[in-house]
Amino acid sequence: MVKNLLIALFSGLSAIAYAGEGEKIANAIQSANTAELSEMFNSSIELETPASSGVNTREQARVVLDNFFRNNTPVRATLTHETTGTSNSMIVISLVTKTGTFRISVVGSYKNGSFVINEFKIT
């Protein structure tokens, strides 16, 4: 009984420790801070923008996002959905730019206690 209670407590604390990644990502997107975003990228990331799609290195993905933000200046980024699973987490952000509105979906996982982005799609 005590063992089950400790497991439940630890699981709850782990979820709390990882909460907030979506807000951090939304803030970086709103400020077009590709340096902060790329720090969270896996060494290889699936990246999709209206202009390109494919698997990129962390550095290539940063250049692609720099180009996207240069052409679509962010006005507001709002976290609309965030789930944390046992192996993957999904984050959805609504991005309003000077040229239009976009939906950004982010899929990531936790490695050594840090959130790592594996997929970043702007549609």
Number of C-alpha atoms within 10 A of each C-alpha: 6 7 8 9 10 11 12 12 11 12 12 11 12 12 13 10 11 14 14 12 18 22 17 13 23 24 18 16 24 18 15 21 16 18 14 15 21 21 15 17 22 19 15 16 22 20 23 21 16 10 9 10 13 11 14 17 16 19 15 15 24 21 14 19 23 16 12 18 18 11 12 18 18 20 16 17 24 19 17 14 12 19 12 17 11 8 8 15 20 17 21 22 23 19 23 18 17 11 11 11 16 18 16 22 18 21 20 23 19 15 9 7 10 11 19 23 25 20 18 20 17 21 12
